[in-house]
Amino acid sequence: MDYRLISVVALVFWGAWGYLSKLATRNSSDTSIALWATLASLAPIVAFAFATAGRGTGLKPSWLIIGAGLAAGIATVAFYAALSRGPTSVVVPLTGMYIIIPALLGMVLLHEPLTVYRVLGLACAGLAVFFLSR
């Protein structure tokens, strides 16, 4: 499957995740939401891992993968804490700006090309969060 189609699937489900998470803050604590949402996310992740384990290196762990998982866990806890205290229209786009960090690191540390379109894309993303938070 083409990576762009897979990206759209991720976009749609992350959108649903943000919206459903905000609805959950109406009658659940951010601690409860972080725990149960994370546990529920394990089902598709484990199914995917075992369904595709024959490709590549299998299920071999590395410190980079473990670091990424720890970072995601910390971000998840912070996201739900922010979402329980703030409006969806600000928290979700603001936390979604995480895309700037790997984009910049990719360009600076991995020497990925810095193009006018990428700079404009990052600037537009920043403007979107600015306008949505007003």
C-alpha positions in Angstrom: 0.0 0.0 0.0 1.3 3.5 -0.9 2.7 5.5 2.0 0.4 8.4 1.3 -2.7 6.3 1.7 -1.3 4.8 4.9 -0.7 8.4 6.1 -4.3 9.4 5.4 -5.5 6.4 7.4 -3.2 7.6 10.3 -4.6 11.2 9.9 -8.2 10.0 10.0 -7.6 7.8 13.1 -5.5 10.4 14.9 -8.3 12.9 14.2 -10.9 10.4 15.7 -8.5 9.8 18.6 -8.3 13.5 19.5 -12.0 14.0 19.3 -12.9 10.9 21.2 -10.3 11.7 23.8 -11.9 15.1 24.4 -15.3 13.5 24.8 -13.8 11.1 27.3 -12.5 14.0 29.5 -16.2 14.9 30.3 -16.5 11.9 32.7 -13.0 10.4 33.1 -9.8 11.7 34.6 -6.8 12.3 32.5 -5.0 9.5 34.3 -7.7 7.0 33.5 -7.9 8.1 29.9 -4.1 7.9 29.4 -4.1 4.4 30.9 -7.1 2.9 29.1 -6.4 4.5 25.8 -2.8 3.3 25.8 -3.8 -0.2 26.8 -6.5 -0.2 24.1 -3.9 0.9 21.5 -1.9 -2.2 22.2 -4.4 -4.5 20.5 -3.8 -3.2 16.9 -0.1 -2.7 17.6 0.4 -6.3 18.8 -1.7 -7.7 16.0 0.3 -5.7 13.4 3.6 -6.7 15.0 2.8 -10.4 14.9 1.2 -10.3 11.4 4.3 -8.7 9.9 7.1 -10.2 12.1 8.5 -12.2 9.2 9.6 -9.0 7.4 12.8 -7.2 8.2 14.4 -7.8 11.5 11.3 -9.2 13.2 10.6 -8.1 16.7 14.1 -7.3 17.8 14.2 -4.4 20.2 16.7 -1.5 20.2 17.5 1.4 22.5 16.2 3.8 19.8 12.9 2.0 19.7 12.6 1.9 23.5 13.5 5.6 23.6 10.8 6.4 21.0 8.2 4.4 23.1 9.2 6.2 26.3 8.9 9.6 24.5 5.5 8.6 23.2 4.3 7.6 26.6 5.4 10.9 28.2 3.8 12.8 25.3 0.6 10.8 25.8 0.4 11.6 29.5 1.0 15.3 28.8 -1.5 15.3 25.9 -4.3 13.9 28.1 -3.5 16.2 31.0 -3.6 19.2 28.6 -6.8 18.0 26.9 -8.6 17.6 30.2 -7.7 21.3 31.0 -8.0 23.0 27.7 -10.1 23.2 24.5 -9.8 20.6 21.8 -9.4 23.2 19.1 -6.2 24.5 20.8 -4.7 21.4 22.5 -4.9 19.0 19.5 -3.4 21.4 16.9 -0.8 22.6 19.3 0.4 19.1 20.3 0.1 18.1 16.6 2.9 20.6 15.9 5.3 17.9 17.1 5.8 17.5 13.3 8.1 20.5 13.3 10.7 18.7 15.6 11.4 15.6 13.4 11.1 17.8 10.3 13.8 20.1 11.5 15.9 17.3 13.0 15.7 15.5 9.6 16.9 18.5 7.8 19.6 19.5 10.2 21.0 16.1 11.5 20.0 13.7 8.6 20.8 16.3 5.9 17.4 15.9 4.2 16.9 18.6 1.7 15.7 22.0 2.9 13.3 23.3 0.2 11.1 26.3 -0.1 8.0 24.1 0.0 9.1 22.5 3.3 9.8 25.8 4.9 6.5 27.2 3.7 4.8 24.0 5.0 6.3 24.4 8.4 5.4 28.1 8.4 1.8 27.4 7.4 1.5 24.8 10.2 2.8 27.3 12.7 0.3 29.9 11.4 -2.6 27.3 11.7 -1.8 26.7 15.3 -1.5 30.5 15.9 -5.0 31.2 14.4 -6.6 28.2 16.0 -5.5 29.2 19.5 -7.0 32.6 19.2 
